[in-house]
Amino acid sequence: MANTAHLMRRQSSRDLYAQRSLDRMEMKELRGRLVTMENGHPIHRTHVMYGATNQAFEDTSPNRRSSETPTSKASSGDDRGGFKPEGVEIERESWDSKLTFLLATVGYAVGLGNVWRFPYLAQKNGGGAFLIPYFVMLAIEGIPIFYLELAIGQRLRKGAIGVWHQVSPYLGGIGISSAVVSFNVALYYNSIIAWCLFYFAQSFQAELPWSECPKKYFSNGSYTTEPECAVSSPTQYFWYRTTLQISEDINYPETFNYKIALALIIAWILVYMCMIKGIASSGKVVYVTATFPYIVLVIFFFRGITLKGMGDGLIHLFTPKWHKILDPVVWLEAGTQIFFSLGLAFGGLIAFSSYNPVDNNCYRDAIMVSMTNCLTSMFAGIVVFSIIGFKATMVYENCLRLRNDTLLEVFGPAYKSMIFPESGQSFSVDLNGNLTNLVMPNLPECDLQKELDNTASGTGLAFIIFTEAINQFPGAQFWSVLFFLMLFTLGIDSQFGTLEGVVTSIVDMKLFPNLRKEYLTGGICLVCCLLSMAFAHGAGSYIFLLFDMYSGNIPLLIIAFCECVGIAYVYGVKRFADDIELMTGQRPGIYWLICWKYLSPLAMLSILISSFVELAMEGSGYDAWISSEGDTVRKPWPIWAILLVLVLILASVLWIPGLAICRYFGIPIIDDEERAWFPAEDLRDFHGIEPRPVSTIETLLFCTRADGTEGCCWPGCCETDDEE
């Protein structure tokens, strides 16, 4: 028999309107017709879709008092599931196939942080030893919350706002906070895509513009190297001066950057074109954006392992420094990297999974995508450090060559057997039989390990260090095109997931019920495009850094903590485990329940508190580019920037307590009372799930009573949709 948990449409004239749910007799008739169809009898076929809504199943909600009480919605005009001739919700979108969903989720989770942050953190925090805290945090924080978001989105079939409102009306603010954070992150994240587009366009020149310093010409026809570039490097000069047109202080933007403004407009147009039809269009785009980065990484891998110095780079990356494991900062950075690498608490994962069939195996998806993400980080680390090892070796050998040429010029061939004093000291030396007094010249310091340690994170790695390495490749233009096209695809599919969390939440809130989704998406992209012009001037990169450091980090940790609390202490881990068992046919193990109730909230709380402590002890600021020095100088944030940080954080997290307070005083904020469609009885029959007694360990660990309820007195915990 066809899988009754898959979603179907009834082909009748009632497809034009909302369909009334079938009662028990109609369900039996439908099953009979399906069996007859499978036996080959010539009957009317039912159209089956991946993830399409099946009105035939009974609608049971998490707040329903009893899932075993049959309801005849066909005969009840007052019931929300009854026949409504007009003005009803249109059938929810669905993924074309399981592969489309997996590619979209992998593309969303695997982003720029895998390439330009993980390698830096690994070599900074103990090399191979960093993998221990990394995988520990993955096990107690990353996968459990990833699994939780996929499961709750699939169970309640709504965006983040609808999901948390249905868990408890007092928790709807979690979804609004996720949507606000996603909006803030999407706002600045497209700046990275714009920078990649700019570098991508520049890569088609006959000679890469960051390969050598530009010339400064004088009126008499003579020229010299641009002084600012001479004291820094060609790649730094092109990044700070040509691309960013950076100012020396965040308070003085100086110029408007028309080139980056144009790149931002193009980036937002591309994002909109890829999302114009929702998952119907973005689902097709991910076949390219999710797979292309892996193709490029493999190409760079084979190029990297043929380079001189590759081994030094990999040894530097993976040589374990075991004493680092005892440093709490290492654990903090491992947990933070896992959290943001997987894209948790943005609402995008909940939105993506809400378009899945109700019987999709979300557990397998969570394990598969999480491990793919982490293995991608490790593979990217190998690729990046094989090339950084090559770059460091080239710099080291050039330094030795310059040093030896200087010594040869001063002392002749005899320098190889000489012992030299400190730089600037006078000493006598026998040159060709004559005793000569010389001053020891300044010699460059040549240290391979120091060059390997000189590894930046984020934009510094991508637009300065990596481009400097690419300059040394034969056919550098080809490698530059590949690299920045890879960064573009890594960024844009993460942008899909982030923005989808915003769009889906607004659709589920019915803020604009008569506005088509493509118009809503276009409006959001237009607003974001206009606001993102704040990043297209001399101080734009400093404001970008401000957003990157504070608009997502602290709010997302608070949201993730509230999600764990909402599932573990309001919804109930036993009820959540029951739902997952109905959907997948397999009950989550006791380990996952412990993570959701204890370990994951503790990990979130620890990271949050540690972040505040680190901020209080070390302070915060930004690295301002000083053109005369050709280097960056640390400056404190001005007062207005600190106020902006407070606004960004509070505008995100205050929705959580604010909506709960409004709910307590009877002020409605979210108008979404439609229950989630969930065919509990049919899934139970399909998987052959039998009632099971509450185990002793469940009673001890989760305070589960004999009747299956949990000790919970939180507001909204025991509310039902049937209570009036």
Secondary structure, DSSP 4 states (H G I P E B T S, - for coil): ---TTSEEE--SGGGGSPPPPP-HHHHHHHHHHHHHHHTT---PPPEEETT---TTS----TT-S-TTS---GGG-SSSTTS--SSS-PPPPP--S-HHHHHHHHHHHHS-HHHHHTHHHHHHHTTGGGGHHHHHHHIIIIIHHHHHHHHHHHHHH-S-HHHHHHHH-GGGHHHHHHHHHHHHHHHHHHHHHHHHHHHHHHHTTSSS-TTSSPPEEE-TTS-EEE-HHHHTS-HHHHIIIIIIS---SSTT---SB-HHHHHHHHHHHHHHHHHHTTTHHHHHHHHHHHTTHHHHHHHHHHHHHTTSTTHHHHHHHHH---GGGGG-HHHHHHHHHHHHHHTTTTSSHHHHHHTTS-TT--HHHHHHHHHHHHHHHHHHHHHHHHHHHHHHHHHHHHHHHHHHHHHHHHHHGGGGGG-----TT-EEEEEETTEEEEEEPPP-----HHHHHH----THHIIIIIHHHHHTTSTTHHHHHHHHHHHHHHHHHHHHHHHHHHHHHHHHHHTSSTTS-HHHHHHHHHHHHHHHGGGGSBTTHHHHHHHHHHHTSHHHHHHHHHHHHHIIIIIIIHHHHHHHHHHHHSSPPPHHHHHIIIIIHHHHHHHHHHHHHHHHHHH--EEEEEETTTTEEEEEEPPHHHHHHHHHHHHHHHTHHHHHHHHHHTT-------PPPP--HHHHHHHHT----PPPHHHHHHH-B-TTS-B----TTTT--TT--
